[in-house]
Amino acid sequence: LQAEVTSNVSFGQINTIIQANCAIPGCHAGNRNPDLRVVANIRDRADRIMARTGARSMPPSGSGITLTDAEIEAIACWVADGAPGN
């Protein structure tokens, strides 16, 4: 018997984190690739976003923006769930 347990972290939660902290002027708001204002770009790069936020290199240290441990964990859970577009 196998069971799959998911985190129930929604894409909406992840998108809110990214729009507030990454898809801003000077970061990924159209002036740098990828443009994280575009949903497909977030989903296509989910693994990289998880790796960079987990390593605390996104957002960059010089930006003055930091993600909380809970935000980083939510991103990791969302990616582990298969980066659903729910």
N, CA, C and O of each residue as an XYZ file, in Angstrom:
344
protein
N       0.837     -1.165      0.000
C       0.000      0.000      0.000
C       0.887      1.235      0.000
O       1.832      1.336      0.783
N       0.573      2.171     -0.885
C       1.340      3.411     -0.958
C       0.399      4.594     -0.799
O      -0.763      4.542     -1.202
N       0.903      5.627     -0.223
C       0.130      6.854     -0.073
C       1.009      8.026     -0.457
O       2.209      8.036     -0.180
N       0.414      8.997     -1.085
C       1.135     10.206     -1.448
C       0.585     11.359     -0.604
O      -0.616     11.631     -0.595
N       1.470     12.001      0.081
C       1.078     13.123      0.918
C       1.626     14.390      0.279
O       2.823     14.491      0.008
N       0.756     15.346      0.041
C       1.193     16.612     -0.528
C       1.063     17.709      0.512
O       0.396     17.549      1.534
N       1.704     18.807      0.232
C       1.743     19.895      1.203
C       0.540     20.821      1.125
O       0.263     21.556      2.073
N      -0.170     20.795      0.021
C      -1.290     21.700     -0.214
C      -0.871     23.159     -0.338
O      -1.695     24.057     -0.164
N       0.406     23.407     -0.637
C       0.858     24.767     -0.928
C       0.381     25.076     -2.342
O       0.670     24.336     -3.282
N      -0.341     26.158     -2.478
C      -0.904     26.495     -3.783
C       0.040     27.372     -4.591
O       0.916     28.039     -4.040
N      -0.151     27.359     -5.897
C       0.631     28.238     -6.745
C       0.364     29.694     -6.375
O       1.266     30.528     -6.455
N      -0.843     29.998     -5.979
C      -1.168     31.364     -5.578
C      -0.279     31.856     -4.452
O       0.162     33.005     -4.459
N      -0.013     30.982     -3.477
C       0.878     31.347     -2.374
C       2.292     31.622     -2.875
O       2.931     32.594     -2.472
N       2.762     30.757     -3.755
C       4.113     30.895     -4.299
C       4.203     32.143     -5.155
O       5.175     32.893     -5.069
N       3.196     32.365     -5.979
C       3.199     33.542     -6.843
C       3.232     34.820     -6.007
O       3.918     35.777     -6.368
N       2.507     34.843     -4.906
C       2.519     36.010     -4.023
C       3.925     36.266     -3.482
O       4.384     37.408     -3.460
N       4.601     35.216     -3.052
C       5.976     35.352     -2.539
C       6.888     35.905     -3.626
O       7.657     36.835     -3.385
N       6.803     35.335     -4.811
C       7.689     35.743     -5.901
C       7.385     37.149     -6.375
O       8.307     37.929     -6.615
N       6.115     37.490     -6.514
C       5.768     38.838     -6.981
C       6.222     39.899     -5.990
O       6.623     40.988     -6.399
N       6.168     39.605     -4.696
C       6.548     40.584     -3.674
C       8.056     40.699     -3.482
O       8.545     41.730     -3.020
N       8.797     39.648     -3.831
C      10.213     39.619     -3.494
C      11.178     39.448     -4.667
O      12.357     39.782     -4.552
N      10.692     38.938     -5.781
C      11.595     38.629     -6.891
C      11.203     39.349     -8.179
O      12.076     39.824     -8.907
N       9.930     39.436     -8.467
C       9.461     40.056     -9.714
C       9.274     41.552     -9.498
O       8.195     42.106     -9.707
N      10.345     42.175     -9.080
C      10.305     43.599     -8.751
C      11.369     44.329     -9.571
O      12.299     43.694    -10.067
N      11.251     45.640     -9.722
C      12.271     46.382    -10.461
C      13.670     46.093     -9.913
O      13.883     46.096     -8.701
N      14.605     45.846    -10.805
C      15.967     45.529    -10.414
C      16.223     44.040    -10.296
O      17.373     43.606    -10.240
N      15.158     43.259    -10.259
C      15.333     41.799    -10.197
C      14.723     41.172    -11.445
O      15.261     41.345    -12.539
N      13.640     40.464    -11.312
C      13.049     39.722    -12.428
C      11.737     40.340    -12.881
O      10.724     39.649    -12.987
N      11.754     41.627    -13.144
C      10.537     42.333    -13.563
C      10.659     42.828    -14.993
O      10.309     43.970    -15.291
N      11.152     41.980    -15.874
C      11.229     42.324    -17.282
C      12.577     42.836    -17.723
O      12.861     42.867    -18.920
N      13.423     43.242    -16.776
C      14.734     43.744    -17.149
C      15.831     42.702    -16.949
O      17.010     42.987    -17.159
N      15.444     41.507    -16.547
C      16.381     40.414    -16.323
C      15.656     39.113    -16.658
O      14.459     38.974    -16.410
N      16.389     38.179    -17.217
C      15.810     36.900    -17.604
C      15.955     35.920    -16.443
O      17.037     35.840    -15.861
N      14.929     35.185    -16.088
C      13.576     35.168    -16.637
C      12.708     36.251    -16.003
O      12.978     36.724    -14.899
N      11.692     36.619    -16.708
C      10.707     37.580    -16.207
C       9.748     36.800    -15.308
O       8.904     36.050    -15.799
N       9.876     36.976    -14.010
C       9.066     36.210    -13.069
C       7.685     36.807    -12.835
O       6.969     36.391    -11.924
N       7.315     37.779    -13.657
C       5.934     38.255    -13.637
C       5.069     37.330    -14.481
O       3.842     37.419    -14.442
N       5.704     36.437    -15.249
C       5.023     35.518    -16.157
C       4.902     34.149    -15.489
O       5.906     33.528    -15.141
N       3.676     33.689    -15.317
C       3.404     32.424    -14.621
C       4.193     31.266    -15.219
O       4.784     30.482    -14.477
N       4.214     31.141    -16.529
C       4.920     30.023    -17.170
C       6.405     30.033    -16.820
O       7.011     28.970    -16.679
N       6.992     31.203    -16.679
C       8.411     31.279    -16.328
C       8.663     30.774    -14.917
O       9.698     30.162    -14.652
N       7.740     31.021    -14.021
C       7.881     30.530    -12.648
C       7.786     29.008    -12.640
O       8.629     28.326    -12.057
N       6.771     28.494    -13.282
C       6.572     27.033    -13.282
C       7.696     26.321    -14.022
O       8.136     25.255    -13.591
N       8.172     26.896    -15.138
C       9.249     26.278    -15.911
C      10.567     26.249    -15.149
O      11.420     25.401    -15.411
N      10.734     27.159    -14.221
C      11.997     27.283    -13.489
C      11.845     26.936    -12.005
O      12.637     27.384    -11.176
N      10.851     26.156    -11.683
C      10.555     25.829    -10.288
C      11.752     25.224     -9.566
O      12.052     25.617     -8.438
N      12.438     24.276    -10.193
C      13.578     23.636     -9.532
C      14.685     24.643     -9.239
O      15.282     24.628     -8.163
N      14.950     25.513    -10.200
C      16.002     26.521    -10.010
C      15.594     27.528     -8.930
O      16.417     27.931     -8.109
N      14.343     27.923     -8.937
C      13.858     28.843     -7.899
C      14.019     28.203     -6.524
O      14.457     28.862     -5.581
N      13.668     26.930     -6.405
C      13.816     26.234     -5.124
C      15.282     26.183     -4.708
O      15.606     26.443     -3.549
N      16.165     25.852     -5.638
C      17.592     25.756     -5.314
C      18.153     27.105     -4.880
O      18.901     27.183     -3.905
N      17.800     28.155     -5.592
C      18.354     29.484     -5.282
C      17.762     30.064     -4.001
O      18.479     30.700     -3.227
N      16.469     29.857     -3.765
C      15.902     30.371     -2.516
C      16.416     29.554     -1.337
O      16.689     30.109     -0.272
N      16.551     28.245     -1.515
C      17.073     27.392     -0.450
C      18.507     27.731     -0.079
O      18.900     27.615      1.082
N      19.289     28.154     -1.072
C      20.676     28.556     -0.834
C      20.768     30.018     -0.381
O      21.851     30.525     -0.089
N      19.615     30.678     -0.330
C      19.505     32.091      0.049
C      20.275     33.011     -0.898
O      20.775     34.059     -0.489
N      20.365     32.606     -2.168
C      20.980     33.471     -3.173
C      19.915     34.163     -4.026
O      20.239     34.929     -4.934
N      18.660     33.890     -3.732
C      17.538     34.561     -4.382
C      16.510     34.845     -3.310
O      16.046     33.915     -2.651
N      16.142     36.091     -3.115
C      16.683     37.307     -3.714
C      18.141     37.516     -3.286
O      18.558     37.052     -2.225
N      18.913     38.223     -4.132
C      20.325     38.410     -3.819
C      20.532     39.192     -2.517
O      19.718     40.038     -2.147
N      21.619     38.893     -1.846
C      21.871     39.503     -0.537
C      21.954     41.023     -0.604
O      21.596     41.689      0.367
N      22.404     41.583     -1.691
C      22.521     43.026     -1.811
C      21.204     43.740     -2.071
O      21.165     44.970     -2.116
N      20.124     42.982     -2.241
C      18.837     43.589     -2.577
C      18.129     44.182     -1.362
O      17.227     45.008     -1.502
N      18.539     43.760     -0.181
C      17.857     44.211      1.018
C      16.572     43.443      1.297
O      15.852     43.757      2.245
N      16.286     42.450      0.482
C      15.081     41.629      0.630
C      15.508     40.232      1.056
O      16.451     39.671      0.497
N      14.828     39.676      2.033
C      15.090     38.296      2.428
C      13.767     37.552      2.540
O      12.737     38.129      2.889
N      13.818     36.285      2.244
C      12.649     35.431      2.421
C      12.700     34.824      3.817
O      13.776     34.551      4.350
N      11.548     34.620      4.388
C      11.488     33.953      5.685
C      11.728     32.456      5.485
O      11.623     31.939      4.373
N      12.048     31.782      6.567
C      12.199     30.328      6.488
C      10.900     29.686      6.011
O      10.931     28.720      5.249
N       9.766     30.211      6.449
C       8.468     29.662      6.041
C       8.242     29.843      4.544
O       7.691     28.951      3.898
N       8.652     30.971      3.982
C       8.501     31.181      2.540
C       9.391     30.228      1.751
O       8.968     29.669      0.739
N      10.617     30.047      2.214
C      11.538     29.119      1.551
C      10.995     27.700      1.627
O      11.060     26.957      0.647
N      10.467     27.323      2.770
C       9.893     25.988      2.943
C       8.666     25.802      2.054
O       8.478     24.726      1.488
N       7.840     26.819      1.924
C       6.659     26.733      1.057
C       7.071     26.506     -0.388
O       6.465     25.694     -1.087
N       8.096     27.216     -0.841
C       8.581     27.027     -2.213
C       9.078     25.604     -2.387
O       8.760     24.961     -3.387
N       9.848     25.102     -1.441
C      10.377     23.734     -1.527
C       9.245     22.712     -1.551
O       9.300     21.751     -2.319
N       8.230     22.903     -0.728
C       7.097     21.973     -0.702
C       6.339     22.011     -2.024
O       5.959     20.969     -2.558
N       6.123     23.204     -2.545
C       5.412     23.351     -3.820
C       6.158     22.630     -4.936
O       5.541     21.940     -5.748
N       7.468     22.782     -4.984
C       8.262     22.101     -6.006
C       8.225     20.587     -5.791
O       8.088     19.830     -6.752
N       8.348     20.138     -4.531
C       8.277     18.711     -4.228
C       6.942     18.110     -4.626
O       6.863     16.927     -4.956
N       5.888     18.924     -4.596
C       4.553     18.482     -5.010
C       4.409     18.451     -6.532
O       3.356     18.076     -7.048
N       5.463     18.844     -7.250
C       5.398     18.837     -8.717
C       5.103     20.203     -9.312
O       4.767     20.303    -10.492
N       5.223     21.262     -8.510
C       4.977     22.637     -8.953
C       3.614     22.772     -9.633
O       3.519     23.223    -10.775
N       2.565     22.375     -8.915
C       1.236     22.434     -9.529
C       0.781     23.865     -9.766
O       1.196     24.785     -9.062
N      -0.057     24.037    -10.744
C      -0.586     25.351    -11.079
C      -1.914     25.611    -10.416
O      -2.705     26.408    -10.919
N      -2.184     24.956     -9.291
C      -3.468     25.042     -8.594
C      -3.791     26.416     -8.085
O      -4.845     26.619     -7.481
